[in-house]
Amino acid sequence: MESLFYLFRVTHDPIYRDWGRRILLAFERFSRVPTGGYASIGDVTNSADVQMRDKMESFWLAETLKYAYLLFHEPEPDMMILLPLDSWVFNTEGHPFPLPKHSDLAATGHDLIAKPYSKNST
């Protein structure tokens, strides 16, 4: 879902939403449990004999469903896009962080140059 979200945001090609819809339908068909949750699948290559595991991965909620929501989010005409990629960055766990507006340090990289250690360094 994460890749589909980024690809759709950059290209606006509806094929990525179609693929996301197909993935969500497969989750519903193969991994939904009667209590309403979702289970892991032992072997995703064998749709004829699906073996569910008694486990729902934490990233299912934190990442997969978050990126699905963002993939299908349609702002109203007078609304801004939710978490625009020119203002937000996502870490590896799918948590959004705002990008700084401007930083002299980031612009120059001056203080990022490695310097030898010195006891007198401040």
Backbone as CSV, one residue per row, in Angstrom:
resi,resn,N_x,N_y,N_z,CA_x,CA_y,CA_z,C_x,C_y,C_z
1,MET,0.819,-1.193,0.000,0.000,0.000,0.000,0.863,1.257,0.000
2,GLU,1.970,1.190,0.722,2.831,2.364,0.808,3.307,2.786,-0.582
3,SER,3.808,1.839,-1.345,4.298,2.163,-2.690,3.183,2.695,-3.573
4,LEU,2.004,2.092,-3.466,0.874,2.551,-4.275,0.484,3.980,-3.912
5,PHE,0.516,4.292,-2.623,0.214,5.655,-2.174,1.178,6.655,-2.813
6,TYR,2.483,6.380,-2.701,3.466,7.310,-3.260,3.321,7.425,-4.779
7,LEU,3.153,6.298,-5.446,3.028,6.334,-6.904,1.793,7.102,-7.349
8,PHE,0.684,6.913,-6.643,-0.522,7.658,-7.012,-0.336,9.150,-6.766
9,ARG,0.245,9.507,-5.624,0.426,10.933,-5.316,1.307,11.619,-6.352
10,VAL,2.302,10.908,-6.849,3.229,11.515,-7.802,2.650,11.534,-9.220
11,THR,1.993,10.440,-9.624,1.543,10.329,-11.017,0.061,10.623,-11.224
12,HIS,-0.755,10.461,-10.193,-2.220,10.576,-10.276,-2.822,9.542,-11.236
13,ASP,-2.080,8.482,-11.497,-2.568,7.417,-12.371,-3.543,6.542,-11.587
14,PRO,-4.796,6.412,-12.033,-5.798,5.647,-11.283,-5.498,4.157,-11.173
15,ILE,-4.550,3.648,-11.956,-4.213,2.225,-11.858,-3.741,1.873,-10.452
16,TYR,-3.073,2.808,-9.767,-2.568,2.526,-8.420,-3.704,2.396,-7.417
17,ARG,-4.754,3.166,-7.604,-5.936,3.002,-6.750,-6.650,1.691,-7.065
18,ASP,-6.684,1.322,-8.324,-7.298,0.047,-8.694,-6.540,-1.111,-8.047
19,TRP,-5.217,-1.076,-8.107,-4.425,-2.132,-7.474,-4.633,-2.136,-5.962
20,GLY,-4.726,-0.957,-5.360,-4.999,-0.873,-3.927,-6.350,-1.467,-3.573
21,ARG,-7.355,-1.200,-4.405,-8.689,-1.773,-4.188,-8.633,-3.295,-4.262
22,ARG,-7.905,-3.817,-5.232,-7.774,-5.274,-5.362,-7.085,-5.880,-4.139
23,ILE,-6.083,-5.212,-3.637,-5.386,-5.697,-2.438,-6.332,-5.715,-1.251
24,LEU,-7.100,-4.642,-1.068,-8.051,-4.598,0.051,-9.112,-5.684,-0.074
25,LEU,-9.590,-5.941,-1.283,-10.560,-7.020,-1.483,-9.949,-8.379,-1.150
26,ALA,-8.679,-8.572,-1.486,-7.999,-9.827,-1.141,-7.851,-9.961,0.371
27,PHE,-7.547,-8.862,1.056,-7.494,-8.912,2.528,-8.844,-9.352,3.084
28,GLU,-9.917,-8.771,2.562,-11.261,-9.127,3.027,-11.557,-10.603,2.764
29,ARG,-11.196,-11.059,1.610,-11.521,-12.434,1.219,-10.693,-13.477,1.959
30,PHE,-9.396,-13.213,2.122,-8.508,-14.260,2.613,-8.042,-14.115,4.056
31,SER,-8.097,-12.924,4.627,-7.511,-12.790,5.963,-8.445,-12.235,7.028
32,ARG,-9.655,-11.881,6.669,-10.593,-11.376,7.679,-11.109,-12.534,8.525
33,VAL,-11.157,-12.313,9.839,-11.654,-13.337,10.760,-13.047,-12.937,11.246
34,PRO,-13.839,-13.906,11.730,-15.223,-13.621,12.128,-15.370,-12.536,13.194
35,THR,-14.367,-12.345,14.025,-14.466,-11.331,15.077,-14.224,-9.918,14.562
36,GLY,-13.863,-9.783,13.281,-13.685,-8.466,12.686,-12.248,-8.063,12.451
37,GLY,-11.305,-8.808,12.990,-9.894,-8.495,12.782,-9.366,-9.142,11.513
38,TYR,-8.069,-9.100,11.367,-7.406,-9.685,10.207,-6.240,-10.525,10.687
39,ALA,-6.058,-11.673,10.054,-4.990,-12.592,10.432,-3.880,-12.558,9.392
40,SER,-2.710,-12.974,9.814,-1.613,-13.181,8.873,-1.890,-14.460,8.095
41,ILE,-1.315,-14.556,6.920,-1.475,-15.733,6.071,-0.134,-16.455,6.013
42,GLY,-0.175,-17.781,6.188,1.055,-18.571,6.185,1.754,-18.593,4.840
43,ASP,0.997,-18.794,3.744,1.581,-18.893,2.409,0.687,-18.126,1.439
44,VAL,1.106,-16.960,1.049,0.263,-16.116,0.192,0.215,-16.598,-1.255
45,THR,1.032,-17.579,-1.600,1.037,-18.075,-2.980,0.019,-19.186,-3.205
46,ASN,-0.673,-19.630,-2.153,-1.615,-20.741,-2.271,-3.020,-20.284,-1.884
47,SER,-3.740,-19.690,-2.825,-5.081,-19.182,-2.517,-6.118,-20.299,-2.421
48,ALA,-5.778,-21.499,-2.873,-6.716,-22.624,-2.788,-6.797,-23.187,-1.369
49,ASP,-5.724,-23.048,-0.607,-5.692,-23.596,0.757,-5.072,-22.559,1.696
50,VAL,-5.843,-21.538,2.028,-5.345,-20.442,2.862,-5.256,-20.893,4.315
51,GLN,-4.082,-20.753,4.883,-3.853,-21.094,6.285,-3.614,-19.799,7.060
52,MET,-4.616,-19.413,7.852,-4.472,-18.203,8.665,-3.641,-18.509,9.901
53,ARG,-2.834,-17.538,10.283,-2.076,-17.642,11.530,-2.795,-16.824,12.594
54,ASP,-2.645,-17.207,13.820,-3.299,-16.506,14.932,-2.475,-15.281,15.313
55,LYS,-2.381,-14.352,14.372,-1.560,-13.167,14.602,-1.991,-12.062,13.646
56,MET,-2.151,-10.873,14.184,-2.358,-9.700,13.347,-1.149,-8.798,13.578
57,GLU,-0.380,-8.594,12.540,0.842,-7.795,12.655,0.507,-6.361,13.047
58,SER,1.367,-5.752,13.865,1.120,-4.375,14.309,1.151,-3.393,13.142
59,PHE,1.950,-3.676,12.138,2.029,-2.753,11.005,0.756,-2.763,10.162
60,TRP,-0.109,-3.758,10.358,-1.379,-3.794,9.617,-2.159,-2.502,9.862
61,LEU,-2.302,-2.134,11.122,-3.028,-0.907,11.459,-2.172,0.332,11.241
62,ALA,-0.929,0.282,11.721,-0.076,1.472,11.730,0.393,1.883,10.341
63,GLU,0.527,0.936,9.449,1.048,1.269,8.126,0.079,0.921,6.999
64,THR,-0.291,-0.340,6.884,-1.096,-0.781,5.743,-2.400,-0.005,5.629
65,LEU,-3.161,0.054,6.716,-4.446,0.757,6.647,-4.273,2.269,6.535
66,LYS,-3.212,2.805,7.137,-2.956,4.248,7.013,-2.674,4.618,5.561
67,TYR,-1.818,3.842,4.903,-1.507,4.139,3.506,-2.708,3.884,2.602
68,ALA,-3.540,2.896,2.938,-4.769,2.673,2.167,-5.681,3.893,2.286
69,TYR,-5.828,4.406,3.496,-6.658,5.601,3.695,-6.117,6.773,2.878
70,LEU,-4.813,6.990,2.952,-4.214,8.103,2.216,-4.324,7.896,0.707
71,LEU,-4.212,6.655,0.254,-4.330,6.356,-1.175,-5.709,6.736,-1.707
72,PHE,-6.744,6.461,-0.926,-8.109,6.690,-1.400,-8.716,8.012,-0.930
73,HIS,-7.984,8.780,-0.138,-8.515,10.047,0.361,-8.743,11.014,-0.798
74,GLU,-9.953,11.520,-0.883,-10.309,12.511,-1.906,-10.700,13.803,-1.208
75,PRO,-9.861,14.820,-1.257,-10.236,16.074,-0.607,-11.378,16.761,-1.352
76,GLU,-12.189,17.459,-0.603,-13.235,18.285,-1.208,-12.551,19.400,-2.002
77,PRO,-13.244,20.008,-2.967,-12.612,21.046,-3.787,-11.981,22.181,-2.986
78,ASP,-12.548,22.535,-1.840,-11.997,23.647,-1.067,-11.034,23.183,0.024
79,MET,-10.681,21.898,0.022,-9.776,21.367,1.043,-8.387,21.140,0.455
80,MET,-7.402,21.120,1.347,-6.043,20.788,0.939,-5.884,19.268,0.920
81,ILE,-4.895,18.798,0.192,-4.558,17.375,0.198,-4.048,17.016,1.589
82,LEU,-4.483,15.890,2.091,-4.061,15.421,3.402,-2.599,14.995,3.352
83,LEU,-1.773,15.583,4.204,-0.343,15.278,4.306,0.372,15.361,2.951
84,PRO,0.432,16.554,2.345,1.110,16.687,1.056,2.594,16.339,1.171
85,LEU,3.114,15.656,0.162,4.482,15.147,0.214,5.541,16.236,0.138
86,ASP,5.170,17.448,-0.233,6.158,18.525,-0.220,6.259,19.182,1.154
87,SER,5.407,18.759,2.098,5.425,19.325,3.447,5.603,18.280,4.541
88,TRP,5.470,17.007,4.183,5.524,15.927,5.169,6.417,14.805,4.665
89,VAL,7.072,14.122,5.597,7.857,12.929,5.290,7.389,11.831,6.240
90,PHE,7.375,10.595,5.752,6.962,9.458,6.568,8.188,8.648,6.955
91,ASN,8.257,8.252,8.239,9.364,7.388,8.636,9.051,5.950,8.231
92,THR,9.945,5.015,8.557,9.769,3.633,8.116,8.570,2.955,8.752
93,GLU,8.029,3.508,9.811,6.844,2.948,10.456,5.562,3.645,10.005
94,GLY,5.670,4.538,9.044,4.493,5.211,8.508,4.023,6.409,9.310
95,HIS,4.862,6.908,10.212,4.473,8.077,11.006,4.856,9.350,10.252
96,PRO,3.932,10.292,10.097,4.242,11.524,9.376,4.969,12.545,10.259
97,PHE,5.944,13.201,9.678,6.669,14.279,10.345,6.688,15.487,9.413
98,PRO,6.417,16.682,9.950,6.449,17.865,9.089,7.882,18.193,8.681
99,LEU,8.038,18.589,7.444,9.347,19.031,6.976,9.570,20.462,7.441
100,PRO,10.797,20.798,7.847,11.056,22.191,8.231,10.900,23.098,7.016
101,LYS,10.416,24.296,7.259,10.203,25.253,6.166,11.527,25.663,5.527
102,HIS,12.477,26.025,6.364,13.784,26.427,5.858,14.801,26.265,6.977
103,SER,15.934,25.781,6.621,16.980,25.618,7.621,18.315,25.978,6.985
104,ASP,18.997,26.942,7.581,20.312,27.312,7.071,21.262,26.129,7.132
105,LEU,21.154,25.333,8.199,22.020,24.169,8.346,21.777,23.198,7.193
106,ALA,20.509,22.917,6.911,20.195,21.986,5.832,20.597,22.572,4.483
107,ALA,20.465,23.890,4.347,20.778,24.530,3.074,22.274,24.504,2.781
108,THR,23.105,24.683,3.806,24.540,24.766,3.567,25.265,23.467,3.837
109,GLY,24.770,22.681,4.792,25.461,21.465,5.185,26.745,21.750,5.935
110,HIS,27.002,23.029,6.262,28.261,23.434,6.884,28.596,22.635,8.139
111,ASP,27.650,22.536,9.054,27.931,21.857,10.316,27.846,20.343,10.217
112,LEU,27.556,19.829,9.041,27.454,18.386,8.882,28.786,17.750,8.521
113,ILE,29.780,18.552,8.224,31.087,18.023,7.844,31.765,17.459,9.087
114,ALA,32.258,16.227,8.978,32.919,15.578,10.116,34.189,16.338,10.479
115,LYS,34.378,16.511,11.772,35.559,17.215,12.267,36.299,16.296,13.224
116,PRO,37.614,16.373,13.273,38.363,15.524,14.204,38.027,15.880,15.650
117,TYR,38.061,14.878,16.516,37.768,15.087,17.931,38.892,15.885,18.577
118,SER,38.499,16.791,19.452,39.466,17.569,20.222,38.897,17.781,21.606
119,LYS,39.724,17.632,22.635,39.267,17.866,24.008,38.789,19.300,24.180
120,ASN,39.317,20.205,23.397,38.967,21.616,23.517,37.731,21.986,22.696
121,SER,37.143,21.008,22.006,35.946,21.292,21.202,34.794,21.663,22.099
122,THR,33.980,22.596,21.629,32.787,22.964,22.397,31.557,22.435,21.730
